[in-house]
Amino acid sequence: MGLDDKLQNEGTEAKGKVKEATGSATGNDDMQNEGKADQGEAKVKKAGEHVKDAVGNVKDAFKD
């Protein structure tokens, strides 16, 4: 996974936290839920990154 993808996922998660906090502070349940969904999406993508990185590490171990 490229650095750009990782940074984008971090940004999505941060944006989600801001939305959730803003929604909570203003009593806007829709915004709060949207923020939680953004965070969940970013976490799923991060998990995929970890799997791809692990597969790459295994492949590298067998190259020698």
Biopython code that builds the backbone (N, CA, C, O; Angstrom):
import numpy as np
from Bio.PDB.StructureBuilder import StructureBuilder

atoms = [
    (1, "MET", "N", (0.865, -1.167, 0.000)),
    (1, "MET", "CA", (0.000, 0.000, 0.000)),
    (1, "MET", "C", (0.908, 1.225, 0.000)),
    (1, "MET", "O", (1.900, 1.274, 0.727)),
    (2, "GLY", "N", (0.568, 2.185, -0.799)),
    (2, "GLY", "CA", (1.400, 3.364, -0.925)),
    (2, "GLY", "C", (1.187, 4.347, 0.202)),
    (2, "GLY", "O", (0.187, 4.313, 0.920)),
    (3, "LEU", "N", (2.156, 5.218, 0.329)),
    (3, "LEU", "CA", (2.094, 6.241, 1.368)),
    (3, "LEU", "C", (0.882, 7.148, 1.159)),
    (3, "LEU", "O", (0.248, 7.571, 2.126)),
    (4, "ASP", "N", (0.562, 7.444, -0.093)),
    (4, "ASP", "CA", (-0.596, 8.293, -0.378)),
    (4, "ASP", "C", (-1.886, 7.680, 0.165)),
    (4, "ASP", "O", (-2.718, 8.375, 0.748)),
    (5, "ASP", "N", (-2.040, 6.364, -0.036)),
    (5, "ASP", "CA", (-3.234, 5.684, 0.466)),
    (5, "ASP", "C", (-3.297, 5.726, 1.984)),
    (5, "ASP", "O", (-4.358, 5.953, 2.565)),
    (6, "LYS", "N", (-2.156, 5.508, 2.619)),
    (6, "LYS", "CA", (-2.126, 5.525, 4.083)),
    (6, "LYS", "C", (-2.474, 6.914, 4.613)),
    (6, "LYS", "O", (-3.229, 7.039, 5.578)),
    (7, "LEU", "N", (-1.930, 7.955, 3.991)),
    (7, "LEU", "CA", (-2.231, 9.317, 4.421)),
    (7, "LEU", "C", (-3.700, 9.663, 4.192)),
    (7, "LEU", "O", (-4.322, 10.338, 5.012)),
    (8, "GLN", "N", (-4.243, 9.200, 3.079)),
    (8, "GLN", "CA", (-5.646, 9.449, 2.794)),
    (8, "GLN", "C", (-6.541, 8.785, 3.842)),
    (8, "GLN", "O", (-7.528, 9.373, 4.283)),
    (9, "ASN", "N", (-6.195, 7.567, 4.237)),
    (9, "ASN", "CA", (-6.982, 6.868, 5.255)),
    (9, "ASN", "C", (-6.881, 7.555, 6.606)),
    (9, "ASN", "O", (-7.866, 7.633, 7.340)),
    (10, "GLU", "N", (-5.693, 8.055, 6.940)),
    (10, "GLU", "CA", (-5.534, 8.805, 8.191)),
    (10, "GLU", "C", (-6.393, 10.064, 8.163)),
    (10, "GLU", "O", (-7.017, 10.425, 9.161)),
    (11, "GLY", "N", (-6.418, 10.730, 7.003)),
    (11, "GLY", "CA", (-7.238, 11.930, 6.852)),
    (11, "GLY", "C", (-8.715, 11.635, 6.984)),
    (11, "GLY", "O", (-9.453, 12.403, 7.601)),
    (12, "THR", "N", (-9.153, 10.524, 6.408)),
    (12, "THR", "CA", (-10.562, 10.125, 6.504)),
    (12, "THR", "C", (-10.939, 9.851, 7.949)),
    (12, "THR", "O", (-12.014, 10.239, 8.408)),
    (13, "GLU", "N", (-10.044, 9.179, 8.658)),
    (13, "GLU", "CA", (-10.333, 8.886, 10.068)),
    (13, "GLU", "C", (-10.396, 10.174, 10.894)),
    (13, "GLU", "O", (-11.280, 10.332, 11.735)),
    (14, "ALA", "N", (-9.462, 11.084, 10.652)),
    (14, "ALA", "CA", (-9.450, 12.355, 11.386)),
    (14, "ALA", "C", (-10.703, 13.166, 11.075)),
    (14, "ALA", "O", (-11.305, 13.756, 11.973)),
    (15, "LYS", "N", (-11.095, 13.194, 9.806)),
    (15, "LYS", "CA", (-12.304, 13.914, 9.402)),
    (15, "LYS", "C", (-13.522, 13.311, 10.102)),
    (15, "LYS", "O", (-14.418, 14.032, 10.541)),
    (16, "GLY", "N", (-13.541, 11.997, 10.198)),
    (16, "GLY", "CA", (-14.646, 11.327, 10.874)),
    (16, "GLY", "C", (-14.724, 11.685, 12.344)),
    (16, "GLY", "O", (-15.813, 11.857, 12.891)),
    (17, "LYS", "N", (-13.570, 11.797, 12.986)),
    (17, "LYS", "CA", (-13.559, 12.171, 14.410)),
    (17, "LYS", "C", (-14.087, 13.586, 14.603)),
    (17, "LYS", "O", (-14.818, 13.862, 15.555)),
    (18, "VAL", "N", (-13.709, 14.486, 13.688)),
    (18, "VAL", "CA", (-14.189, 15.867, 13.775)),
    (18, "VAL", "C", (-15.698, 15.913, 13.556)),
    (18, "VAL", "O", (-16.411, 16.604, 14.284)),
    (19, "LYS", "N", (-16.181, 15.187, 12.565)),
    (19, "LYS", "CA", (-17.625, 15.150, 12.312)),
    (19, "LYS", "C", (-18.375, 14.599, 13.512)),
    (19, "LYS", "O", (-19.410, 15.135, 13.909)),
    (20, "GLU", "N", (-17.845, 13.521, 14.090)),
    (20, "GLU", "CA", (-18.515, 12.915, 15.243)),
    (20, "GLU", "C", (-18.565, 13.896, 16.409)),
    (20, "GLU", "O", (-19.603, 14.050, 17.052)),
    (21, "ALA", "N", (-17.446, 14.556, 16.680)),
    (21, "ALA", "CA", (-17.398, 15.504, 17.792)),
    (21, "ALA", "C", (-18.314, 16.703, 17.540)),
    (21, "ALA", "O", (-19.003, 17.164, 18.450)),
    (22, "THR", "N", (-18.318, 17.200, 16.313)),
    (22, "THR", "CA", (-19.179, 18.335, 15.969)),
    (22, "THR", "C", (-20.648, 17.940, 16.088)),
    (22, "THR", "O", (-21.460, 18.688, 16.634)),
    (23, "GLY", "N", (-20.979, 16.768, 15.576)),
    (23, "GLY", "CA", (-22.356, 16.292, 15.677)),
    (23, "GLY", "C", (-22.796, 16.116, 17.117)),
    (23, "GLY", "O", (-23.931, 16.428, 17.477)),
    (24, "SER", "N", (-21.884, 15.611, 17.936)),
    (24, "SER", "CA", (-22.195, 15.424, 19.354)),
    (24, "SER", "C", (-22.401, 16.766, 20.051)),
    (24, "SER", "O", (-23.325, 16.929, 20.849)),
    (25, "ALA", "N", (-21.531, 17.722, 19.739)),
    (25, "ALA", "CA", (-21.605, 19.031, 20.391)),
    (25, "ALA", "C", (-22.842, 19.817, 19.976)),
    (25, "ALA", "O", (-23.392, 20.589, 20.762)),
    (26, "THR", "N", (-23.274, 19.615, 18.734)),
    (26, "THR", "CA", (-24.424, 20.374, 18.233)),
    (26, "THR", "C", (-25.738, 19.607, 18.327)),
    (26, "THR", "O", (-26.798, 20.151, 18.016)),
    (27, "GLY", "N", (-25.675, 18.357, 18.751)),
    (27, "GLY", "CA", (-26.880, 17.552, 18.841)),
    (27, "GLY", "C", (-27.350, 17.038, 17.485)),
    (27, "GLY", "O", (-28.509, 16.652, 17.332)),
    (28, "ASN", "N", (-26.461, 17.033, 16.507)),
    (28, "ASN", "CA", (-26.799, 16.579, 15.156)),
    (28, "ASN", "C", (-26.436, 15.095, 15.040)),
    (28, "ASN", "O", (-25.287, 14.743, 14.771)),
    (29, "ASP", "N", (-27.429, 14.239, 15.245)),
    (29, "ASP", "CA", (-27.194, 12.789, 15.227)),
    (29, "ASP", "C", (-26.722, 12.287, 13.871)),
    (29, "ASP", "O", (-25.900, 11.374, 13.793)),
    (30, "ASP", "N", (-27.246, 12.889, 12.794)),
    (30, "ASP", "CA", (-26.832, 12.462, 11.455)),
    (30, "ASP", "C", (-25.345, 12.711, 11.231)),
    (30, "ASP", "O", (-24.642, 11.846, 10.710)),
    (31, "MET", "N", (-24.866, 13.884, 11.621)),
    (31, "MET", "CA", (-23.453, 14.201, 11.450)),
    (31, "MET", "C", (-22.594, 13.304, 12.336)),
    (31, "MET", "O", (-21.533, 12.843, 11.916)),
    (32, "GLN", "N", (-23.046, 13.063, 13.539)),
    (32, "GLN", "CA", (-22.317, 12.203, 14.465)),
    (32, "GLN", "C", (-22.201, 10.788, 13.880)),
    (32, "GLN", "O", (-21.126, 10.190, 13.917)),
    (33, "ASN", "N", (-23.275, 10.268, 13.357)),
    (33, "ASN", "CA", (-23.265, 8.926, 12.758)),
    (33, "ASN", "C", (-22.414, 8.883, 11.497)),
    (33, "ASN", "O", (-21.733, 7.889, 11.241)),
    (34, "GLU", "N", (-22.446, 9.954, 10.707)),
    (34, "GLU", "CA", (-21.617, 10.023, 9.506)),
    (34, "GLU", "C", (-20.134, 9.994, 9.887)),
    (34, "GLU", "O", (-19.324, 9.354, 9.217)),
    (35, "GLY", "N", (-19.797, 10.688, 10.960)),
    (35, "GLY", "CA", (-18.424, 10.679, 11.443)),
    (35, "GLY", "C", (-17.985, 9.289, 11.881)),
    (35, "GLY", "O", (-16.866, 8.864, 11.593)),
    (36, "LYS", "N", (-18.860, 8.592, 12.570)),
    (36, "LYS", "CA", (-18.553, 7.224, 12.990)),
    (36, "LYS", "C", (-18.377, 6.318, 11.779)),
    (36, "LYS", "O", (-17.504, 5.449, 11.774)),
    (37, "ALA", "N", (-19.199, 6.514, 10.753)),
    (37, "ALA", "CA", (-19.094, 5.705, 9.534)),
    (37, "ALA", "C", (-17.773, 5.979, 8.816)),
    (37, "ALA", "O", (-17.132, 5.051, 8.323)),
    (38, "ASP", "N", (-17.367, 7.238, 8.756)),
    (38, "ASP", "CA", (-16.084, 7.586, 8.131)),
    (38, "ASP", "C", (-14.928, 6.904, 8.852)),
    (38, "ASP", "O", (-14.003, 6.389, 8.223)),
    (39, "GLN", "N", (-14.994, 6.910, 10.177)),
    (39, "GLN", "CA", (-13.937, 6.269, 10.962)),
    (39, "GLN", "C", (-13.918, 4.762, 10.715)),
    (39, "GLN", "O", (-12.852, 4.160, 10.589)),
    (40, "GLY", "N", (-15.093, 4.167, 10.648)),
    (40, "GLY", "CA", (-15.172, 2.735, 10.384)),
    (40, "GLY", "C", (-14.604, 2.378, 9.023)),
    (40, "GLY", "O", (-13.890, 1.384, 8.881)),
    (41, "GLU", "N", (-14.918, 3.186, 8.026)),
    (41, "GLU", "CA", (-14.393, 2.964, 6.677)),
    (41, "GLU", "C", (-12.869, 3.032, 6.672)),
    (41, "GLU", "O", (-12.205, 2.199, 6.055)),
    (42, "ALA", "N", (-12.325, 4.018, 7.356)),
    (42, "ALA", "CA", (-10.865, 4.172, 7.417)),
    (42, "ALA", "C", (-10.225, 2.985, 8.128)),
    (42, "ALA", "O", (-9.162, 2.520, 7.715)),
    (43, "LYS", "N", (-10.848, 2.495, 9.178)),
    (43, "LYS", "CA", (-10.299, 1.356, 9.915)),
    (43, "LYS", "C", (-10.292, 0.088, 9.072)),
    (43, "LYS", "O", (-9.356, -0.708, 9.148)),
    (44, "VAL", "N", (-11.339, -0.099, 8.265)),
    (44, "VAL", "CA", (-11.390, -1.265, 7.380)),
    (44, "VAL", "C", (-10.270, -1.173, 6.347)),
    (44, "VAL", "O", (-9.593, -2.163, 6.069)),
    (45, "LYS", "N", (-10.078, -0.002, 5.789)),
    (45, "LYS", "CA", (-9.014, 0.180, 4.797)),
    (45, "LYS", "C", (-7.642, -0.036, 5.422)),
    (45, "LYS", "O", (-6.754, -0.611, 4.793)),
    (46, "LYS", "N", (-7.466, 0.425, 6.661)),
    (46, "LYS", "CA", (-6.190, 0.211, 7.359)),
    (46, "LYS", "C", (-5.940, -1.277, 7.572)),
    (46, "LYS", "O", (-4.811, -1.745, 7.428)),
    (47, "ALA", "N", (-6.977, -2.013, 7.910)),
    (47, "ALA", "CA", (-6.823, -3.459, 8.103)),
    (47, "ALA", "C", (-6.382, -4.109, 6.803)),
    (47, "ALA", "O", (-5.530, -4.997, 6.811)),
    (48, "GLY", "N", (-6.950, -3.679, 5.696)),
    (48, "GLY", "CA", (-6.542, -4.189, 4.393)),
    (48, "GLY", "C", (-5.087, -3.873, 4.099)),
    (48, "GLY", "O", (-4.374, -4.695, 3.522)),
    (49, "GLU", "N", (-4.643, -2.684, 4.493)),
    (49, "GLU", "CA", (-3.238, -2.303, 4.314)),
    (49, "GLU", "C", (-2.324, -3.246, 5.095)),
    (49, "GLU", "O", (-1.288, -3.685, 4.595)),
    (50, "HIS", "N", (-2.723, -3.545, 6.316)),
    (50, "HIS", "CA", (-1.902, -4.420, 7.161)),
    (50, "HIS", "C", (-1.787, -5.817, 6.552)),
    (50, "HIS", "O", (-0.723, -6.435, 6.594)),
    (51, "VAL", "N", (-2.885, -6.308, 5.988)),
    (51, "VAL", "CA", (-2.860, -7.622, 5.352)),
    (51, "VAL", "C", (-1.922, -7.595, 4.146)),
    (51, "VAL", "O", (-1.091, -8.489, 3.984)),
    (52, "LYS", "N", (-2.054, -6.584, 3.309)),
    (52, "LYS", "CA", (-1.197, -6.481, 2.126)),
    (52, "LYS", "C", (0.272, -6.356, 2.516)),
    (52, "LYS", "O", (1.139, -6.955, 1.880)),
    (53, "ASP", "N", (0.552, -5.577, 3.561)),
    (53, "ASP", "CA", (1.936, -5.439, 4.032)),
    (53, "ASP", "C", (2.465, -6.775, 4.534)),
    (53, "ASP", "O", (3.613, -7.130, 4.268)),
    (54, "ALA", "N", (1.637, -7.514, 5.257)),
    (54, "ALA", "CA", (2.067, -8.812, 5.793)),
    (54, "ALA", "C", (2.334, -9.798, 4.664)),
    (54, "ALA", "O", (3.305, -10.552, 4.717)),
    (55, "VAL", "N", (1.485, -9.800, 3.649)),
    (55, "VAL", "CA", (1.690, -10.687, 2.498)),
    (55, "VAL", "C", (2.990, -10.318, 1.791)),
    (55, "VAL", "O", (3.753, -11.192, 1.381)),
    (56, "GLY", "N", (3.230, -9.038, 1.655)),
    (56, "GLY", "CA", (4.478, -8.591, 1.040)),
    (56, "GLY", "C", (5.694, -9.034, 1.830)),
    (56, "GLY", "O", (6.711, -9.416, 1.252)),
    (57, "ASN", "N", (5.593, -8.985, 3.142)),
    (57, "ASN", "CA", (6.702, -9.419, 3.995)),
    (57, "ASN", "C", (6.954, -10.919, 3.856)),
    (57, "ASN", "O", (8.102, -11.364, 3.845)),
    (58, "VAL", "N", (5.887, -11.687, 3.750)),
    (58, "VAL", "CA", (6.028, -13.141, 3.575)),
    (58, "VAL", "C", (6.679, -13.435, 2.223)),
    (58, "VAL", "O", (7.579, -14.269, 2.131)),
    (59, "LYS", "N", (6.225, -12.755, 1.188)),
    (59, "LYS", "CA", (6.820, -12.944, -0.124)),
    (59, "LYS", "C", (8.308, -12.607, -0.103)),
    (59, "LYS", "O", (9.125, -13.329, -0.674)),
    (60, "ASP", "N", (8.650, -11.510, 0.557)),
    (60, "ASP", "CA", (10.054, -11.097, 0.650)),
    (60, "ASP", "C", (10.878, -12.137, 1.395)),
    (60, "ASP", "O", (12.040, -12.357, 1.054)),
    (61, "ALA", "N", (10.311, -12.771, 2.390)),
    (61, "ALA", "CA", (11.040, -13.767, 3.175)),
    (61, "ALA", "C", (11.389, -14.986, 2.339)),
    (61, "ALA", "O", (12.406, -15.634, 2.586)),
    (62, "PHE", "N", (10.558, -15.308, 1.350)),
    (62, "PHE", "CA", (10.802, -16.471, 0.520)),
    (62, "PHE", "C", (11.670, -16.185, -0.711)),
    (62, "PHE", "O", (12.036, -17.109, -1.437)),
    (63, "LYS", "N", (11.992, -14.946, -0.941)),
    (63, "LYS", "CA", (12.810, -14.569, -2.099)),
    (63, "LYS", "C", (14.266, -14.997, -1.912)),
    (63, "LYS", "O", (14.961, -15.269, -2.891)),
    (64, "ASP", "N", (14.719, -15.056, -0.695)),
    (64, "ASP", "CA", (16.127, -15.389, -0.428)),
    (64, "ASP", "C", (16.437, -16.806, -0.639)),
    (64, "ASP", "O", (17.580, -17.223, -0.451)),
]
sb = StructureBuilder()
sb.init_structure("model")
sb.init_model(0)
sb.init_chain("A")
sb.init_seg("    ")
for serial, (resi, resn, name, xyz) in enumerate(atoms, 1):
    if name == "N":
        sb.init_residue(resn, " ", resi, " ")
    sb.init_atom(name, np.array(xyz, "f"), 0.0, 1.0, " ", f" {name:<3s}", serial, name[0])
structure = sb.get_structure()
